[in-house]
């Protein structure tokens, strides 16, 4: 289903997902019971305080992201997901006209593609992709240098598959995931003709096989890292 959604989006030139007007079923899934504002804001407030010195420029970015007039805010340390482990994530909590508001500044590092191509480590593709991908732009999300600043809210955060209700249509979800992947790839217009030619040559269960191979290599790599990590711990003086 992922490949089918991807192929269809490539053929049609992509189309942004607008939940309220065109994908109500997906919106209802996104706003499941785990998106309850009470639970969301309680979780945000229970994050540990950010007590270390802020990285250069982070405070200014967070303060500039709040609507005027800016009120007092609290800094929290946030851990979320797996893609940015080890990178600073700074959460700023405040209130505006009686409502909670949250902004997050997350440190961004260059893609592994930069390392593979032996390019400058300062090269970031996120800002360019944000401008060119087929999607509705979020006015409260932007890049500044090596920081991504964005709004967090119960209806404006990542959807975890385990959090979705049991009656979800997973085939439909996978189709949409493939379509959205194409929406992002269409942000690189010069590469699309090559992508389409490559896609036309692929048959059978190539995507499933590639995913299994990637998972196997990732697990092997993780196993090597963990083995070396344990060895380094054992060699440390007590």
JOJOFEN-V267783 format. One record per backbone hydrogen bond with DSSP energy under -0.5 kcal/mol. CO is the residue of the C=O (numbers start at 1). NH is the residue of the N-H. E is the energy in kcal/mol with one decimal. If there is no record, write none. Layout:
((CO,NH,E) (CO,NH,E))
This chain:
((1,5,-2.4) (2,6,-2.2) (3,7,-3.0) (4,8,-2.4) (5,9,-2.1) (6,10,-2.4) (7,11,-2.2) (8,12,-2.2) (9,13,-1.0) (9,14,-2.1) (16,18,-0.7) (17,19,-0.7) (18,22,-2.1) (18,23,-1.0) (19,23,-0.9) (23,26,-0.5) (23,27,-2.0) (24,28,-2.4) (25,29,-1.4) (26,30,-2.4) (27,31,-2.1) (29,32,-0.9) (32,35,-2.4) (33,36,-1.4) (36,40,-2.7) (37,41,-2.7) (38,42,-1.8) (39,43,-2.2) (40,44,-2.1) (41,45,-2.3) (42,46,-1.3) (44,47,-1.2) (48,77,-3.5) (49,51,-0.9) (55,58,-1.8) (55,59,-0.5) (57,61,-1.9) (58,62,-2.2) (59,63,-2.6) (60,64,-2.3) (61,65,-1.0) (62,65,-0.6) (62,66,-0.6) (63,66,-0.9) (74,93,-2.9) (75,50,-1.8) (76,78,-0.5) (76,91,-2.7) (82,85,-0.8) (84,87,-2.2) (88,107,-2.5) (89,78,-1.6) (89,91,-0.5) (90,105,-2.6) (91,76,-3.3) (91,93,-0.5) (92,103,-2.1) (93,74,-2.6) (94,101,-2.3) (96,99,-1.5) (99,96,-2.8) (101,94,-2.5) (102,152,-1.9) (103,92,-3.1) (104,106,-0.6) (104,150,-2.0) (105,90,-2.8) (106,148,-2.6) (111,114,-1.3) (111,115,-1.0) (112,116,-2.7) (113,117,-2.3) (114,119,-2.5) (115,118,-0.9) (120,123,-1.7) (125,129,-2.5) (126,130,-2.6) (127,131,-1.5) (128,132,-1.8) (129,133,-2.6) (133,135,-1.4) (135,137,-0.6) (137,139,-0.7) (138,141,-1.7) (140,151,-0.6) (142,149,-2.7) (144,147,-1.2) (146,108,-2.9) (147,144,-2.4) (147,149,-0.5) (148,106,-2.9) (149,142,-2.4) (150,104,-2.6) (152,102,-0.6) (153,156,-2.1) (156,153,-0.7) (158,160,-0.6) (160,163,-1.3) (161,164,-1.6) (165,168,-1.5) (168,170,-1.0) (169,173,-2.0) (170,174,-2.7) (171,175,-2.1) (172,176,-2.0) (173,177,-2.1) (174,178,-2.2) (175,179,-2.1) (176,180,-2.8) (177,181,-1.9) (178,182,-1.7) (179,183,-2.1) (180,184,-1.7) (181,185,-2.3) (182,186,-2.5) (183,134,-2.1) (184,187,-1.7) (185,188,-2.1) (188,191,-1.9) (188,192,-0.6) (189,192,-0.8) (191,195,-2.2) (192,196,-2.8) (193,197,-1.9) (194,198,-2.4) (195,199,-2.6) (196,200,-2.1) (197,201,-0.9) (198,201,-0.7) (198,202,-0.6) (199,202,-1.0) (203,206,-0.6) (205,209,-2.3) (206,210,-2.5) (207,211,-2.4) (208,212,-2.4) (209,213,-2.4) (210,214,-2.5) (211,215,-2.4) (212,216,-2.3) (213,217,-2.4) (214,218,-2.5) (215,219,-2.3) (216,220,-2.2) (217,221,-2.6) (218,222,-2.5) (219,223,-2.5) (220,224,-2.3) (221,225,-2.3) (222,226,-2.8) (223,227,-2.3) (224,228,-2.4) (225,229,-2.5) (226,230,-2.5) (227,231,-2.0) (228,232,-2.4) (229,233,-1.9) (230,234,-2.2) (231,235,-1.6) (232,236,-0.6) (233,236,-0.8))
